Amino acid sequence: MNSNFFSKVDGKSIIVYDFEITHNDDSLCIKMSCISEDQNAYFIVFENISKLKLSDISYPFQICGFEILDYNSRGYQSDSRFFVNDYEDETLSFFCEKFEIFNANR
């Protein structure tokens, strides 16, 4: 995880213009391409997804309050270490084991 990129999207509004759910090695992954409030593009990969909830999704969709919470200190299982959430509109939420954020402005 790149903390510089993380701070650019956490707690912000983002537009998701590509969203893919894949299955590999007996787990779900989400790949998401988005543009943040500062108009920078990011590619985010979430691995080992559990408890996925989606509602009222159409493309592109906006996540008004995108946050990633680390529950490691609370003793959660590895596949529930991070909680990814749209705390404004409840469009998207899930738990994941790990994630990576990449700058897509290349």
N, C-alpha and C positions, 0 to 999 in steps of 0.2 A: 504494500500500500504506500503510495506517495502522499505524504501529509500535505505537501503544497497543493496538490490537486484536490485532495479531500476537503480542505478548507474552502475551496472555490465552489463546491457544490453542497456541502452540509449546511442545512438550515435555510437553503435558498430555494428559489423557484427555478425549475428547469423545464425545458421543452424536450420531450422524448420523441425522436423522429425515426428510430429503429429499435425494435424490441423483439428479442428472440429467446424462446425457451427451448433448451436442448436437453437431451438425456445422454449421459456418458458415464461409464464406470459405476452403474447402479445409483446415480444421483442426478438431480436436476441442476442445470446451470441457467442463468439468465445473462444475456449479453444485451447491453443497452447503449445506444448512441444518443447523446443529448447535447443541448446547448444551454449554458448557464445564463444567469442574469447579465453577466458581463460580456455576453456574446462569444465566449470561448466554447469550443466543441470538445467533448470528452467521450471516451469509450470506457464503459465500466463492465467488468465481468464479475458476477457473483457465483460462488460455487457451493454445492451441497445445500440446495434450497429445501426448506420445509415450511409448512403452514402458509403457503402462498394464497393470497387473497387479491383478486382484481375486481373492480367494479366500474361500470360506465366508461369503458376504454374505447376510444376511437383515435385514429392516427391523423396527424401527430397529437399526442396528448400532453397536457401540462401537469406537472406535479408542483403544487404551490408551496409546499413546506417539506422539502426533501431532507430526511435525516437518517443517519446511520448511527445506532447506539451500540456500544460495546458492552455486552453482558458477561464478559469473562470473569470479572471480579465477583459476580453473583453466583458463580459455580454452575452456570448453565452448561448443558452438554455441548460438545464441540460443534454439532450441526446447528446449534442455536446461539452461537457466540454473538453474532451481530443481528440486530433487528433493524430492518430497512422499512421506512414508513413515510407515507404522505400524511403528515399530521394535520393538514388543513382540510383536505377534501376526502381523505380516506379512499383514494383511488387505488392505491397499491400498498401492500404490506407483506412481509415475509421475514423468515429467519434464514441465516446462511452461516456457513463455517468460515468462509474467507471471501475477500474481494480484492480486486485491483482496479485502479483508475489510471487511465492513460490520456495524455493530451492528444487530441485528434486534429489539432491545428498545424499539420505538417505539410 
